[in-house]
Amino acid sequence: MTRPVVSKCCSVNRGGGWFSWLRWRPTSTVSLAQAEQKLLKGLKSVLSSKYVWIAGNKKRIWTVWTNPNNTDKTPVVFVHGMGGGVGLWALNIDGVAEQRPFYAFDLLGFGRSSRAEFSQDAVLAEKDFVESIEDWRKEMGLERFVLLGHSLGGYLASSYSLRYPQYVKHLILVDPWGFPERVQDPERLYRIPIWARTVAALLQPFNPLAVVRFAGPWGPGLVQRFRPDFKKKYSGFVEDDSIIFDYIYHCNAQYPSGETAFKTMSIPFGWARNPMIHRVKEIDRSIPMTIVYGSRSWVDNSTGNLVKFLREDAHVDVQLIKGAGHHVYADRAEAFNSLVNKVCDSVDERNDRGEKNSDETAS
């Protein structure tokens, strides 16, 4: 049995009473590390991993990478979404890293990275994330790379590209969160079922995944009950279907600092407080963008075409992967990996053409 931890996400009477069971959750950082190890066990790639210390060695970012010596190819950096971690890329690492250096990390406040305190201001919380990514880049010694972000990771990858365009060769956004404005049309808003609006109102004071922690020993079961789709996604990769659920649970049963920052950056029904659609045109036009959606996702893929319109003087390619939901990378992993490799190959081809032109000019 794993060691109980004391919840920091809720204020309760520490003297005991019926609240006491809320403070007990069957999780620990060791349990999370073990769950990640089991999930990544089936990889053919030889993974390296370490904590990357940032902010004057006060915070740390859990990082995995492979194939770093293939310097002829542009590295690719994967950024996970809300409630995720590096383990969720299990179906993609081999398929992408076979051809180039691959890096992935747990965002600050998520997974095995430090559960740091973020600003309670949405703009500053976003900046906290972005600066942690830049500090990570410096420590890893990466100069230019393809940056890929899923969901919240797509939002943060876009924000990073706004602030540090000189390091991003190509931006890949996978079912990105936080781009469109909140729906203002009352008719569209009220198409949301009454029960959904009621639940959203009741849960508004809490973090998005607070129920997983409040459930105590019933938390792991809730993950399986509410996200049974993950069993199918990873069934051909892991020996035991429970492994993926254990990983997701332990990622989100820890102190929810990144989750709290996400709540700060969002408004009811999951809209971004500061929609990226208002800023996407400001991303350096020299950075090509590929936006990938799942055909069955809840994310509105028409936003991709709007981005293409707003960035008419830059390269924007919108791709739809049939049969995939929000977790495109796991729903249709083979198609997703193929698309990512094509994008990265195009970056290498541009590099080769650029070097050839430079040599011809010099001669």
Number of C-alpha atoms within 10 A of each C-alpha: 6 11 12 14 16 13 19 12 17 12 9 15 9 9 7 10 9 8 14 13 13 16 21 18 25 19 25 17 17 13 19 22 17 15 23 25 14 18 26 20 15 14 16 11 16 11 16 12 14 12 17 18 18 19 11 8 8 9 17 24 25 22 21 17 20 20 18 14 9 15 10 12 18 21 24 26 21 23 27 27 25 17 22 22 25 24 25 21 19 21 25 19 24 18 20 19 23 15 17 22 21 24 25 22 27 26 31 24 26 28 31 25 21 21 20 18 15 22 15 13 12 19 13 15 20 21 18 17 20 23 17 20 21 17 17 23 17 12 12 12 9 13 13 16 22 22 26 26 24 27 22 23 25 27 25 28 28 27 20 23 23 18 17 15 19 14 18 23 23 24 24 28 27 28 31 29 24 24 25 21 15 17 11 8 8 8 9 9 13 10 8 11 9 10 9 11 15 11 10 16 12 10 15 14 9 14 17 18 15 17 16 20 27 20 18 19 17 14 21 23 14 16 19 19 11 9 11 12 11 19 17 12 18 21 14 11 17 18 13 14 17 16 20 24 23 22 25 24 26 27 27 25 28 24 20 26 20 25 21 23 24 24 21 21 22 17 14 14 15 15 17 23 19 19 18 20 17 13 14 19 18 13 20 17 16 14 18 19 25 20 24 24 28 25 19 17 16 11 19 16 20 11 17 24 14 13 22 20 13 17 18 12 11 17 14 22 15 18 16 15 19 14 12 20 19 19 21 24 27 22 22 18 20 14 16 23 20 14 17 22 19 12 19 25 16 13 18 17 13 12 16 13 11 12 12 12 12 11 10 9 8 7 6
